[in-house]
Amino acid sequence: WFTSELSLGIISYLSFRNYQNSRNSYLLNLELYHNSNNEKEVANYRGLAEQDWENHKMYSELAIFCVKIIGVGWITNTLHAWIVGPRPSFKIYKKW
């Protein structure tokens, strides 16, 4: 459990960090797109902004998915511990 939770946590952190980088890059390219008068630069910044927007959506969805999986794992583990967890010793062992 520990390794799966740890790996999902690392993946969600990296996804969130990439999400932030894509968002910042999108905002920068969008500002450059609005401030440029050159047609080639406008087309270039628009393409970069569209790619950053797609990356932003992908990393956001990946981070949300990983956090949901972590939550389901915690809920499942809690229910499993509640159902199968330790029992009082007087009900487990029978004296002969």
Phi, psi and omega per residue, in radians:
W1 nan -0.723 -3.065
F2 -1.058 -0.781 -3.094
T3 -1.188 -0.656 3.122
S4 -1.190 -0.718 3.100
E5 -1.140 -0.719 3.136
L6 -1.129 -0.782 -3.133
S7 -1.158 -0.689 3.083
L8 -1.156 -0.640 3.082
G9 -1.122 -0.738 3.116
I10 -1.143 -0.745 3.129
I11 -1.111 -0.729 3.134
S12 -1.171 -0.658 3.090
Y13 -1.121 -0.802 3.133
L14 -1.119 -0.672 3.103
S15 -1.115 -0.737 3.125
F16 -1.137 -0.696 3.108
R17 -1.131 -0.740 3.084
N18 -1.159 -0.593 3.060
Y19 -1.061 -0.816 3.130
Q20 -1.093 -0.741 3.121
N21 -1.107 -0.739 3.129
S22 -1.149 -0.700 3.119
R23 -1.112 -0.794 3.132
N24 -1.124 -0.707 3.112
S25 -1.152 -0.691 3.103
Y26 -1.067 -0.825 -3.125
L27 -1.110 -0.672 3.103
L28 -1.141 -0.824 -3.141
N29 -1.161 -0.584 3.097
L30 -1.169 -0.694 3.091
E31 -1.154 -0.754 3.101
L32 -1.131 -0.622 3.104
Y33 -1.093 -0.776 -3.116
H34 -1.263 -0.471 -3.085
N35 -1.618 -0.105 -3.074
S36 -1.622 2.585 3.077
N37 -1.960 -0.244 -3.118
N38 -1.383 2.273 -3.078
E39 -1.099 -0.698 -3.138
K40 -1.158 -0.732 3.111
E41 -1.145 -0.700 3.127
V42 -1.060 -0.799 3.136
A43 -1.122 -0.718 3.131
N44 -1.114 -0.857 -3.116
Y45 -1.149 -0.603 3.099
R46 -1.141 -0.774 3.111
G47 -1.092 -0.734 3.108
L48 -1.138 -0.714 3.134
A49 -1.149 -0.694 3.108
E50 -1.137 -0.701 3.100
Q51 -1.152 -0.719 3.100
D52 -1.123 -0.622 3.107
W53 -1.136 -0.732 3.111
E54 -1.133 -0.732 3.088
N55 -1.104 -0.711 3.120
H56 -1.027 -0.798 3.131
K57 -1.149 -0.761 -3.102
M58 -1.094 -0.836 -3.117
Y59 -1.191 -0.594 3.086
S60 -1.125 -0.820 3.135
E61 -1.132 -0.648 3.125
L62 -1.167 -0.741 3.120
A63 -1.128 -0.755 3.118
I64 -1.108 -0.721 3.134
F65 -1.096 -0.782 -3.139
C66 -1.122 -0.704 3.118
V67 -1.159 -0.646 3.077
K68 -1.117 -0.734 3.113
I69 -1.094 -0.723 3.104
I70 -1.076 -0.769 3.119
G71 -1.079 -0.753 3.102
V72 -1.119 -0.672 3.097
G73 -1.099 -0.738 3.119
W74 -1.146 -0.759 3.122
I75 -1.109 -0.775 3.121
T76 -1.080 -0.775 3.135
N77 -1.114 -0.689 3.111
T78 -1.126 -0.799 3.111
L79 -1.124 -0.710 3.117
H80 -1.091 -0.768 3.127
A81 -1.141 -0.606 -3.136
W82 -1.236 -0.684 -3.109
I83 -1.372 -0.812 -3.015
V84 -1.750 -0.076 -3.021
G85 -0.942 3.135 -3.081
P86 -1.095 2.556 3.128
R87 -1.928 2.718 3.063
P88 -1.030 2.504 -3.029
S89 -1.137 -0.465 -3.120
F90 -1.272 -0.296 3.088
K91 -1.661 -0.247 -3.091
I92 -1.556 -0.851 -3.041
Y93 -1.760 2.386 3.134
K94 -1.964 2.237 3.120
K95 -1.430 2.388 -3.122
W96 -1.730 nan nan
